Amino acid sequence: MFHSFRRRLRARDRLLGTLVSLPSPEVAEILAAVGFDWLFLDGEHGPLDCLTAQRMIQAAGDRCPCLLRIPLADEIEVKKALDIGAAGVIVPQVSTAEQAARVVQWCRYPPAGTRGVGIARAHGYGGYFGEYVQRANEEISVVVQVEHIDAVRNVESIVEVAGIDAVFVGPYDLSASMGLMGEVSHAEVTAAIAIVRDACSRRQMPLGIFGLDPRAIRPHLEQGFSLIAAGCDSAYVHGGGRNTLAQLRILPHTNSAPG
C-alpha cells in the first residue's frame, strides 16, 4: 500500500505520471525508476489482463504507486484491481452522480461501502489481512473519468459525491462525444473542460488530465490541474526510435570498408 498517495492526491499536490499500456512488467519497472510520482496502468485500452497488471504493479514496487484504469465501471473489475494491489482505480465513462456513487461503494469495505472481502496480493496473501482491511478505506484512491459531454452536463452533481478523490478529464473521448474527434484544442472542447475545471475548483476537488507531451500539459498545470498523465510508453518507444533513425540517416555515408 502507498500510505501517502491518497493524502497527496487530496491535498492537490502536483503528481506527475505517465500512461502505461504495453503489457510489460519491465516497462513499468523502467518508468517507475525514472522518478514519476505515479503510473497510469491502462486496462481499458491496453491489452492488460489482471495477472499482467499485478506483475506490473509488483515491478513498479514501493517506488511508484500504480492506479489501474479498469475496462468499465463494474464491481468485479474494481474488486480485482484493488485485490492485486493497485493504489487506486481510474474508472472510465462516469457520466452521472449515481454511477460515481456506485463506484465509491465498490471501493470501500463495509460499513462504508460494499467491497467484497477476499485474500489476494493486497492482503499479503493473508499474511497481513487484518492490517490491510483496517486501513484500505483510508488509502485507496477513487478517480472517476469525465470524458463525455453528458458527464460535463452532470459534473456539478458528480463532484458532490462523497468519497471521490479526483476527477480525471479524458480530452480525446470528450472531443469525440462532441463530434470533434481528436480536436482537443477546439474552442468547444476547451470550453467543456473549463466547465469541469470550474466545478472541481468550487468543490476543491483534485483534477487530472492526460496530455501527449509537456507542451500539451502546461496550460492545464497553469489552470490548477494536479493529477497529470503525460505521454505514454508506446509513444516513448516510437518517438525515441524515430528520432534515433532520423539522426543516423543524415550522417555521412562512405563505401569504404573499415580497417
N, C-alpha and C positions, 0 to 999 in steps of 0.2 A: 504493500500500500504506500501511497505517496502522501505523507501527512500534511505537507504544506501546499499542494497544488490547488485544492479547492479553496483554501484560505486566500491564496494569492489571486485566484480567479475572481472570487467575490470582492476582493479589495480593488479590483480593476488594475492590478499590476500589468505591465506590458509583458505578455507571454508570446514569444516568437517561436513558431513551429513551422513544420512543413508537412506536406501531404505525401503519404507513402501508399502506393497502390500495387507495387510489384510484390508478389508473394514470396518474399525472401527475408529470412532472419538476418542474413548478412547485411542486406541493405539497411534494415532497421538498426543494426549494431553500428554500422558506419555513421549513419545520420545522428544517432544518439551521441556518438563520440565527438561529432563536430561541435556540439555545445548548444543545440536547440533546447528551448525550455520544455517543449512537448512535441510529440509526434501524433499526427492525424492519420490513423490507420483506416484506409478506405475499404470497408466491407460492403459498400453499396455498389460502386462501380468497379472496384478492383476484384480480381479473382481470389479473394481470401476466404478460405473456409475457416471453421472455428479452430481447428488444430493448428493451422498455419498462423493464424492471428496470435494464438498462445505462444508459439515459438518466437514470433517477432517481439512480443512483449517481454519474453524471457531474455532475448538477445539485447534489447534496449536496457534491461536491468534497472538497477536503482538510479542510474544516471539520468534517466529521461522518462517521465510519465507518458503513457500512451492512452489517448482517447480513441475508442473504436467507433467509427460510424457504421451502424448496423444497416442491413438492406432496407428495412422498412420499420414502421412503428408497430412492433409486435412483441408481446410479452415474453415469448420463448427466446427471441433474439436478444432482448435485454438481459434476460437471466443468464444466457450463455456467455455474453460479452463480459458481464461482471464476474461470473464464476471463474473465468480464465485469468482474471487479474487485471483487467483494464482499469485505469484510474477513473474512468467515466465513460459515458456513451454520448455520441452525437446522433441525434435522431432526425432523419430526413423528412421533408414534406409534412411538417406540422403546421396546419393551416387554421386550427381553431383552438380555443381555450380548453375545450373538452378533450381534444387529443392530447394537449400538453399535460393536463391533469392526470390522464391515464398513464402517461409516460413516467411522471413523478411517482405515482403509486407503484409501478412495476419496479422502480429503482430502490425503493425503501422497504426494509424489513418491517413486519408488524411490531407495534401498532401504528407506526407512521405510514405504512404502505402495505403492499400485498406481495412483495418479492418472495419467491419460493425459496425454501431452505434446502440446500444440498451440500455436498462435500466435494470440493474441487481444488484447483491450484490456489485460488484466492484465499482459501481457508488452510493453506499449508497441508492440503490433502488430509485434513482432520487434525493436524498437529497443533494448530492454534485456532481452532474453530470458534471457541468462545470469545477470544480476543477480537477476531475479525468481526463477528456478528455484533459485538458490542460497539465497535467504532465505525462500521461501514456506513451507517446512515449519515455520519458527520463528515465522511471523507470522499464518498463517491460524488463525482461531478455529473450534473444533468444538463446537457446542452441540447436545445431544440433548434432546428433549422427553419428559418423563414426564407423560403425560396419559391414562392408562388404569389401571384398578385392577390389571391384570396387571403393568404396569410398577412399580407400588408394591410388589407382592409380590416383584418381582425386583430392587428398587432396590439392595440390598446388592451384588449381583454387577455391576450396571450401573456403579456408581461406581468399581469396581475396574478398569475397562477403561482401560488406558494410552492417553493421547492425547486423552481427553475434557477439554475446557476448562471446561465448565459444564453443569449440568442446569437445564432450564427447565421449570417446572411449568405445565401448561395446566389451570387450575382448572375451566373450563367443560366441556371434553371429559371431564375426570376425573369431574366430577359426573354427567355423562350416562352414563358407563360404570358408575356405581354405582346407576343408576336414580333419580337425583336431579337431573334436568336443570335447570341454571341455579341450583341451590341451593348456591352456592359457600360460603356461611356455615354450612351444615348441619354439625352436630357430627361426623357420619361423614366428611364431606368434609374438614373441618379436621383430623380425626384422621389421615386418609390423607396429607394434606400434611405433617403433623408427622412421620410416618414417613420421608418423603423428606428433610425438613429435617434430621432427626437423623442419617440415614445420610450425608448430604453433610457435615454438621458433623464427624462422626468421621473422615471421609476428607479434610477440609479442601477439599472440592470446592465451587467457586463455585456459587451457587444463584440462579436467576432466577424471575420470575413476572410475569404480566400482571394489571393491575387497571384498572378503568374510570376511577378518579379517585384523588386523593391520600388520601381517607378510606379507600378500599379497600386502598391500598398501605401505609399507615402501620404496621399491625400486622406486616406482613412485613418492613419495614425494621427494626423493633424486634427481630425474630427472626433477623436476620443475612442476609436476602436482599440480594444486592448488584447483580444484573443486572435492572434494573427496566424494564418497558414499561408506561407509564402513559397511559391514554387512547388515542384513535386519531383519525386525520384526519377521518373522516366524522362522528364524534361532536362534534368541534370545530365543524364547519360547521353541523351540525344544532342543537347547543346554542346556538351564537352567534346563529344566525338566529332561533331560537325566542325567546331572551331579548330580542333587539332588538325583535321584533314585539310581545312582551308589554308592553314598556315603552312602545312607541308607542301601543298600544291604550288605555292608561289616561290618555293626555294629553288635556287639554280639547279639545273639538271646537266649532268655530264654522262657521256657514254664510256668514260674511261674506267677500266677495271681497277679496283684498289690494289695496292702493293707494287 
